[in-house]
């Protein structure tokens, strides 16, 4: 499986730059490989997950599980208005209502907000975590009834990074405020932080880390799955062909033709190094004219959660529970472990598990048998939630 994933990544890059070849799964290329993908570890941690967004082991159907109600809605993103990229400000959102929601008219419910990864949207995320089956299975096995919300944050370059910039719009505020406010006013929620949970996988794990650190006034429990982009690395040598390929992109159609890693560079630049005076995509890349731009790298590094976590320790102490997990064959394992270590260093209670699996092989099982029970235990569902 691992070798097949490596070959898939290498083939995608080789189609664009013949001489490029991945050395190993986990974050480094061959020493003589000259590519701007290597210019920062944030992009590399996205690149290594590309082929893994495919196969998920599906847990068995739980006998007697009652069906949930699925609603596909649109939520207007006030925080996304005026984005220079031209991304839709009316975003698709999938809402899962627990059994009995329509019958128990006076009952209110806690809410779990689940963030998808890079290169996929909410609809594909439903397939990776196999919902509604896994939600129904969790309820059938004793998890308390909850509302589960999957907002779509896919952009012109395949991912918002759940960050805020004039280029993409402010997806951090969209999740933490626009989506939460809409759900609270249109569904029977318990509109308190102690009754709201935030979970995400991969880029969504990054989003859960970032948003969780900054918005402890909104959410009460965090579950971080295989987070990408936790740390930044220094610049490497520049490849003129790669730079030329990125600079030649003039339209969304051009972006769609790029290999995974190069497209991820555009997505990250749009989120972390926006430039309102640099059309057509209004972003600055890590290199220009064969020279590494240290200012851009500094901006990207500043968006690594492990670079800014110390500023939000007080916020993190407010969470009732924090959980982190990652597969033992996942190239993002080191970043997840570092996050756990920092929390431990500050004495912030958190659980950390390295389970048997690749980047996505176990996400459906984790969602049913770990994520949902975690929130069932830690989100307040009573009438006196504080």
C-alpha positions as CSV (number, residue, x, y, z in Angstrom):
1,X,0.0,0.0,0.0
2,X,2.8,2.4,1.0
3,X,4.8,1.8,-2.1
4,X,1.7,2.2,-4.3
5,X,1.0,5.6,-2.7
6,X,4.6,6.7,-3.3
7,X,4.4,5.7,-6.9
8,X,1.1,7.6,-7.4
9,X,2.6,10.8,-5.9
10,X,5.8,10.4,-8.0
11,X,3.8,9.8,-11.2
12,X,1.7,12.9,-10.7
13,X,4.8,15.0,-10.3
14,X,6.7,13.3,-13.1
15,X,3.9,14.1,-15.6
16,X,4.8,17.7,-15.0
17,X,8.5,17.7,-14.2
18,X,10.2,14.7,-15.6
19,X,13.1,14.6,-13.2
20,X,11.2,14.7,-9.9
21,X,11.0,11.6,-7.8
22,X,9.8,11.1,-4.2
23,X,12.3,9.3,-1.9
24,X,10.1,8.3,1.0
25,X,6.7,8.8,2.7
26,X,7.1,11.2,5.6
27,X,8.3,14.5,4.4
28,X,11.5,14.7,2.4
29,X,12.6,14.4,-1.2
30,X,15.9,13.3,-2.7
31,X,18.7,15.7,-1.7
32,X,19.3,16.8,-5.3
33,X,15.7,17.3,-6.1
34,X,15.1,21.0,-6.9
35,X,11.5,22.0,-6.3
36,X,9.6,24.7,-4.7
37,X,7.3,22.1,-3.1
38,X,10.2,21.5,-0.8
39,X,10.4,25.2,0.0
40,X,8.2,24.7,3.1
41,X,7.1,21.6,5.0
42,X,3.5,22.8,5.1
43,X,3.0,22.0,1.4
44,X,4.9,18.7,1.7
45,X,2.6,17.5,4.5
46,X,-0.3,18.1,2.1
47,X,1.4,16.4,-0.8
48,X,2.0,13.2,0.9
49,X,-1.7,12.6,1.6
50,X,-2.9,13.0,-2.0
51,X,-3.5,9.3,-3.0
52,X,-4.7,8.4,0.4
53,X,-7.9,10.3,-0.1
54,X,-9.3,7.1,-1.7
55,X,-9.6,3.9,0.3
56,X,-11.4,3.7,3.6
57,X,-12.2,0.5,5.6
58,X,-16.0,0.6,6.2
59,X,-17.2,-0.6,9.6
60,X,-20.1,-3.1,9.5
61,X,-23.6,-1.9,9.7
62,X,-24.9,-2.0,13.3
63,X,-28.2,-4.1,13.5
64,X,-31.2,-2.0,14.5
65,X,-29.6,1.3,13.8
66,X,-32.2,4.0,13.3
67,X,-31.9,6.3,10.3
68,X,-30.9,9.9,10.6
69,X,-32.3,12.7,8.5
70,X,-30.0,14.3,6.0
71,X,-30.5,17.9,4.8
72,X,-28.4,19.6,2.2
73,X,-28.5,23.3,2.6
74,X,-26.6,26.5,1.7
75,X,-25.2,28.9,4.2
76,X,-24.2,32.4,3.2
77,X,-20.7,33.3,4.3
78,X,-20.6,36.9,5.5
79,X,-17.0,36.4,6.2
80,X,-16.4,35.3,2.6
81,X,-18.0,38.3,0.9
82,X,-15.7,40.2,-1.5
83,X,-13.1,37.4,-1.8
84,X,-10.7,38.2,-4.7
85,X,-10.6,34.6,-5.8
86,X,-14.3,34.7,-6.8
87,X,-15.2,31.6,-4.7
88,X,-18.9,31.1,-4.0
89,X,-20.0,32.8,-0.7
90,X,-23.1,30.6,-0.5
91,X,-21.5,27.3,0.7
92,X,-22.9,23.8,0.6
93,X,-23.5,22.3,4.1
94,X,-24.7,18.8,4.9
95,X,-26.7,18.5,8.2
96,X,-27.4,15.1,9.9
97,X,-30.3,15.2,12.3
98,X,-30.6,12.4,14.9
99,X,-33.4,9.9,15.0
100,X,-36.5,11.4,16.7
101,X,-35.6,15.0,15.8
102,X,-38.8,15.6,13.9
103,X,-41.0,13.9,16.5
104,X,-39.5,15.5,19.7
105,X,-40.4,19.1,19.0
106,X,-39.2,20.5,22.3
107,X,-35.9,18.7,22.5
108,X,-32.6,20.5,21.8
109,X,-29.3,18.9,20.8
110,X,-25.5,19.4,21.0
111,X,-23.8,19.9,17.6
112,X,-20.6,18.4,16.1
113,X,-19.0,20.4,13.3
114,X,-16.8,18.1,11.1
115,X,-14.2,19.6,8.7
116,X,-13.0,17.9,5.5
117,X,-9.5,17.6,4.1
118,X,-7.7,19.2,1.2
119,X,-8.8,18.4,-2.4
120,X,-12.2,17.2,-1.3
121,X,-15.4,18.9,-0.3
122,X,-18.2,18.0,2.1
123,X,-19.9,15.6,-0.3
124,X,-16.7,13.5,-0.7
125,X,-16.1,13.8,3.0
126,X,-19.4,11.9,3.5
127,X,-17.9,9.0,1.6
128,X,-14.6,9.0,3.5
129,X,-16.2,8.8,6.9
130,X,-19.2,6.8,5.5
131,X,-22.0,8.9,6.8
132,X,-24.8,8.6,7.6
133,X,-24.0,4.9,8.3
134,X,-21.3,5.6,10.9
135,X,-23.4,8.3,12.7
136,X,-26.3,5.9,12.8
137,X,-24.0,3.1,14.1
138,X,-22.6,5.4,16.8
139,X,-26.2,6.2,18.0
140,X,-27.1,2.5,17.9
141,X,-24.1,1.7,20.1
142,X,-25.1,4.2,22.8
143,X,-23.8,7.6,21.7
144,X,-26.2,10.4,22.8
145,X,-28.2,12.0,20.0
146,X,-26.4,14.9,18.3
147,X,-26.6,17.1,15.2
148,X,-23.6,16.6,12.9
149,X,-22.7,19.4,10.4
150,X,-20.3,19.1,7.5
151,X,-19.5,22.5,5.9
152,X,-17.9,22.7,2.5
153,X,-14.7,24.8,2.3
154,X,-13.3,23.8,-1.1
155,X,-12.0,26.7,-3.2
156,X,-10.7,27.4,-6.7
157,X,-7.4,25.8,-5.8
158,X,-9.0,22.8,-3.9
159,X,-8.9,24.0,-0.3
160,X,-9.3,27.0,2.0
161,X,-6.9,25.9,4.7
162,X,-9.6,27.1,7.1
163,X,-7.7,30.4,7.2
164,X,-8.6,34.0,6.5
165,X,-7.3,36.2,3.7
166,X,-8.7,38.8,1.3
167,X,-8.0,36.3,-1.5
168,X,-10.1,33.4,-0.3
169,X,-12.3,35.1,2.2
170,X,-12.1,34.3,5.9
171,X,-13.0,30.6,6.2
172,X,-11.9,30.6,9.9
173,X,-14.7,33.1,10.7
174,X,-17.1,31.3,8.3
175,X,-16.8,28.1,10.3
176,X,-16.6,29.6,13.8
177,X,-19.3,32.3,13.3
178,X,-21.4,32.1,10.1
179,X,-22.0,28.4,10.1
180,X,-22.5,28.1,13.9
181,X,-24.9,31.1,13.9
182,X,-27.0,29.7,11.0
183,X,-27.3,26.3,12.6
184,X,-28.2,27.8,16.0
185,X,-31.0,29.8,14.4
186,X,-32.4,27.2,12.0
187,X,-32.2,24.0,14.1
188,X,-33.0,23.0,17.7
189,X,-29.5,23.3,19.1
190,X,-28.2,24.0,22.6
191,X,-26.5,27.3,21.7
192,X,-23.6,27.1,24.2
193,X,-19.9,26.4,23.7
194,X,-20.1,23.4,26.0
195,X,-22.6,21.8,23.6
196,X,-20.5,22.4,20.5
197,X,-17.7,20.1,19.3
198,X,-15.2,20.6,16.5
199,X,-13.5,17.8,14.6
200,X,-11.4,17.7,11.4
201,X,-9.2,15.3,9.4
202,X,-6.0,16.2,7.6
203,X,-6.5,19.8,6.3
204,X,-9.6,19.7,8.5
205,X,-7.4,18.6,11.4
206,X,-5.3,21.7,10.8
207,X,-8.6,23.6,10.7
208,X,-9.7,22.1,14.0
209,X,-6.4,23.0,15.6
210,X,-6.3,26.5,14.2
211,X,-10.0,27.4,14.8
212,X,-10.0,25.5,18.1
213,X,-7.1,27.5,19.5
214,X,-8.6,30.8,18.5
215,X,-12.3,30.2,19.2
216,X,-12.6,28.5,22.6
217,X,-15.5,30.9,23.2
218,X,-17.5,29.0,20.5
219,X,-16.5,25.3,21.0
220,X,-16.2,23.2,24.1
221,X,-14.5,20.0,22.9
222,X,-11.9,19.3,20.2
223,X,-11.0,16.1,18.2
224,X,-8.0,16.5,15.9
225,X,-7.5,13.7,13.3
226,X,-4.2,13.4,11.4
227,X,-3.6,17.2,11.2
228,X,-1.5,18.5,8.3
229,X,0.7,21.5,8.2
230,X,1.6,21.7,11.9
231,X,5.2,22.9,11.4
232,X,7.2,24.8,8.9
233,X,10.6,24.1,7.4
234,X,13.2,26.3,5.8
235,X,13.6,26.9,2.1
236,X,15.2,24.5,-0.3
237,X,16.7,24.9,-3.8
238,X,14.5,26.3,-6.5
239,X,13.4,24.5,-9.7
240,X,12.9,26.9,-12.6
241,X,10.5,24.5,-14.3
242,X,8.2,24.3,-11.3
243,X,8.3,28.1,-10.9
244,X,7.4,28.5,-14.6
245,X,4.6,26.0,-14.3
246,X,3.0,27.9,-11.4
247,X,3.5,31.3,-13.0
248,X,1.8,30.1,-16.2
249,X,-1.5,29.4,-14.4
250,X,-3.9,32.0,-15.4
251,X,-7.3,30.4,-14.9
252,X,-9.2,28.0,-12.7
253,X,-8.9,25.5,-15.5
254,X,-5.1,25.8,-15.6
255,X,-5.0,25.2,-11.8
256,X,-7.1,22.1,-12.1
257,X,-4.5,20.6,-14.5
258,X,-1.7,20.9,-12.0
259,X,-0.3,18.0,-10.0
260,X,-1.6,17.7,-6.4
261,X,1.5,19.3,-4.8
262,X,1.7,22.3,-7.1
263,X,-2.0,23.0,-6.7
264,X,-1.6,22.8,-3.0
265,X,1.0,25.5,-3.2
266,X,-1.5,27.8,-4.9
267,X,-4.1,27.0,-2.2
268,X,-1.7,27.7,0.6
269,X,-0.4,30.9,-1.0
270,X,-4.0,32.1,-1.4
271,X,-4.6,31.5,2.3
272,X,-1.4,32.6,3.8
273,X,0.4,35.0,1.4
274,X,-2.4,36.9,-0.3
275,X,-1.6,39.9,-2.5
276,X,-4.5,42.1,-3.6
277,X,-2.3,43.7,-6.2
278,X,-1.2,40.5,-7.9
279,X,-3.9,39.3,-10.3
280,X,-5.2,36.9,-11.6
281,X,-5.1,34.9,-8.3
282,X,-4.0,37.6,-5.9
283,X,-1.3,35.6,-4.1
284,X,2.5,35.5,-3.7
285,X,4.4,32.3,-4.1
286,X,7.5,31.3,-2.1
287,X,9.9,31.9,-5.1
288,X,10.1,34.5,-7.8
289,X,12.6,34.8,-10.6
290,X,14.6,31.9,-9.2
291,X,14.9,33.4,-5.7
292,X,13.3,32.3,-2.5
293,X,11.1,35.0,-0.9
294,X,11.8,34.9,2.8
295,X,8.8,37.2,3.6
296,X,6.4,34.7,2.0
297,X,8.0,31.8,3.9
298,X,7.7,33.8,7.1
299,X,4.0,34.3,6.5
300,X,3.5,30.6,5.8
301,X,5.5,29.6,8.9
302,X,3.4,32.0,11.0
303,X,0.3,30.0,10.0
304,X,1.7,26.7,11.4
305,X,-0.2,25.9,14.6
306,X,2.9,24.8,16.5
307,X,4.3,28.2,15.8
308,X,1.4,30.1,17.4
309,X,0.1,27.6,19.9
310,X,1.9,29.3,22.8
311,X,-0.2,32.4,22.3
312,X,-3.4,30.4,22.9
313,X,-2.6,28.2,25.9
314,X,-5.2,30.1,27.9
315,X,-7.9,29.3,25.3
316,X,-6.9,25.6,25.2
317,X,-7.2,25.3,28.9
318,X,-10.9,26.1,28.6
319,X,-11.8,22.9,26.6
320,X,-13.5,20.2,28.5
321,X,-11.7,17.6,26.4
322,X,-9.1,17.4,23.6
323,X,-8.3,14.3,21.6
324,X,-5.7,13.7,18.9
325,X,-5.3,10.6,16.7
326,X,-3.2,9.5,13.7
327,X,-2.3,6.3,11.9
328,X,1.0,4.5,12.5
329,X,1.6,4.5,8.7
330,X,0.6,8.2,8.3
331,X,3.3,10.7,7.2
332,X,1.6,13.3,9.4
333,X,2.2,11.3,12.6
334,X,5.2,13.4,13.7
335,X,3.2,16.7,13.7
336,X,0.3,15.1,15.6
337,X,2.7,13.8,18.2
338,X,4.3,17.2,18.6
339,X,1.0,18.8,19.2
340,X,0.3,16.3,21.9
341,X,3.7,16.9,23.5
342,X,3.1,20.7,23.6
343,X,-0.2,20.2,25.3
344,X,1.4,17.9,27.8
345,X,4.1,20.4,28.4
346,X,1.6,23.0,29.5
347,X,-0.4,20.5,31.5
348,X,-3.4,20.6,29.3
349,X,-5.3,17.3,29.5
350,X,-5.6,15.6,26.1
351,X,-5.7,12.0,24.8
352,X,-3.4,10.9,22.0
353,X,-3.6,7.6,20.1
354,X,-1.5,6.2,17.3
355,X,-3.7,3.5,15.7
356,X,-3.0,0.9,13.0
357,X,-3.6,2.5,9.6
358,X,-2.7,4.9,6.8
359,X,-3.9,8.4,6.4
360,X,-7.4,7.5,5.6
361,X,-7.8,3.8,6.0
362,X,-9.5,4.0,9.3
363,X,-11.3,7.3,9.3
364,X,-14.8,5.8,9.0
365,X,-14.1,3.5,12.0
366,X,-12.6,6.3,13.9
367,X,-15.6,8.5,13.3
368,X,-18.1,5.9,14.4
369,X,-16.2,4.3,17.3
370,X,-14.1,7.1,18.6
371,X,-15.1,10.6,17.4
372,X,-18.9,10.2,18.1
373,X,-18.4,8.5,21.5
374,X,-15.9,11.2,22.4
375,X,-18.4,14.0,21.8
376,X,-21.2,11.9,23.3
377,X,-19.2,11.9,26.6
378,X,-17.9,15.5,26.5
379,X,-20.7,17.6,25.0
380,X,-23.4,18.9,27.4
381,X,-26.9,17.8,26.4
382,X,-28.8,18.9,29.6
383,X,-30.9,21.9,30.3
384,X,-28.3,23.5,32.5
385,X,-25.3,23.6,30.1
386,X,-22.9,26.4,31.1
